[in-house]
């Protein structure tokens, strides 16, 4: 079938090549962020200490609790995303406020991680003296790269539909791994201290 | 607006991160800047080849009634000729205590003796050793690390120069830190945590305020080490 009248001709959906290009750009930015953080963490001289956050017994306790808050919010992220995609068992129709919840819990979660990450990078750097520490260092770099990619993909309508859940899942996986290799380890060795 | 919301979030994260980093850098005590500046200012001393390292007078073949030590009490700090390691030795009443450290991966506490002008020290596992001679002004000799040997020279230092040991519980893990403060103010140190194979970077030490070292919120007790202290566990 051919369309001759420009008015009735279906609007061509801009997908395909430009969507792939957008995804590539987003991924490239994410990789740049990850590698940049890793290189900074490896090359600069770790100071061993940094500005402490008031109200906690130690900088490490503060980090463990902030990371735990971020992880809790990340679970909110996962559930609200499943609801939005109609994948949460028992919830047929997503309530109107779920999008707002997803956006704001996500913003708070990532902002809460920033002081933790700055302390890691500035005071400790990218370290590899035990498997847990190496995994944590790699995941930390990966997480912010995946986050940057997700922020670009979520704002780009041309990106293929599968991209957002995949990148979002990577961000969630990254944060979960970070929490397991830091806060859980800390509470396991030091107990629940504030 | 809505389309750019994620990018604004990204920007907010970047701004917050850089802001915190700037606060950290601004609030950093002079400790880390000063040694760097001092290191740049005094390269001549390090490159100077260790003066005729008197061959470590052949081992204590048969110690005939220990000679009285040539120096009663003093601390020395210096480096190996190729700048491989920093060496510090403190002597007191015939006893010698040392610390060998490269600030990156080599780190060992040593103990030994002073007989006449001859010093001989070794670490608990025997992998690191220092042997040489000393007088009121300097100590010269050879430092051996895992089978490799380098000549070293160390000048006599006054406080705040010398050896420092820090101990504390970091994240519930017993941690021991060693620092060498050279006469020109350069600080070389490493930290070792119980159960961790590799040493970690030592926090900056301000030799004029050694009681203010904190690692991850845990206060570190810093003591000046002299030749009479016990530093090697038995």
Contacts between the chains, C-beta under 8 A, distances in Angstrom:
chain1	res1	chain2	res2	distance
A	45	B	32	7.0
A	45	B	201	7.2
A	46	B	201	5.1
A	47	B	24	7.8
A	47	B	28	6.6
A	47	B	32	6.0
A	47	B	203	7.2
A	47	B	204	6.7
A	48	B	191	7.6
A	48	B	201	5.9
A	48	B	202	6.8
A	48	B	203	3.4
A	48	B	204	6.9
A	48	B	215	5.8
A	49	B	203	5.5
A	49	B	204	8.0
A	49	B	214	5.7
A	49	B	215	6.1
A	49	B	216	7.1
A	50	B	24	5.0
A	51	B	20	7.8
A	51	B	23	6.0
A	51	B	24	5.5
A	51	B	27	5.5
A	52	B	217	6.1
A	56	B	217	7.5
A	57	B	217	6.5
A	58	B	171	7.7
A	58	B	216	5.6
A	58	B	217	2.7
A	58	B	218	6.1
A	59	B	216	5.1
A	59	B	217	4.5
A	60	B	171	5.3
A	60	B	216	4.6
A	60	B	217	6.3
A	61	B	217	7.2
A	103	B	5	7.3
A	106	B	9	7.7
A	107	B	9	5.4
A	107	B	12	7.6
A	110	B	9	7.3
A	110	B	13	5.6
A	111	B	12	6.9
A	111	B	13	6.5
A	111	B	16	6.2
A	114	B	13	5.9
A	114	B	16	4.8
A	114	B	17	5.0
A	114	B	20	6.7
A	115	B	16	8.0
A	115	B	20	5.8
A	117	B	17	6.9
A	118	B	17	5.7
A	118	B	20	4.2
A	118	B	21	5.5
A	118	B	24	6.9
A	121	B	21	7.8
A	122	B	21	6.1
A	122	B	24	5.0
A	122	B	25	7.9
A	123	B	24	8.0
A	123	B	216	7.8
A	125	B	201	8.0
A	127	B	200	7.6
A	129	B	196	6.3
A	129	B	197	7.3
A	129	B	198	4.5
A	129	B	200	6.6
A	130	B	196	6.8
A	130	B	197	7.9
A	144	B	13	7.9
A	147	B	10	7.7
A	147	B	13	7.4
A	148	B	10	6.0
A	150	B	6	7.9
A	151	B	6	4.1
A	151	B	7	6.4
A	151	B	9	5.9
A	151	B	10	4.3
A	152	B	6	7.2
A	152	B	7	7.4
A	152	B	10	7.7
A	154	B	6	4.7
A	155	B	3	5.5
A	155	B	4	6.7
A	155	B	5	7.2
A	155	B	6	4.3
A	155	B	7	5.9
A	186	B	171	6.7
A	189	B	171	6.6
A	189	B	172	5.4
A	189	B	173	7.3
A	190	B	171	5.9
A	190	B	172	4.3
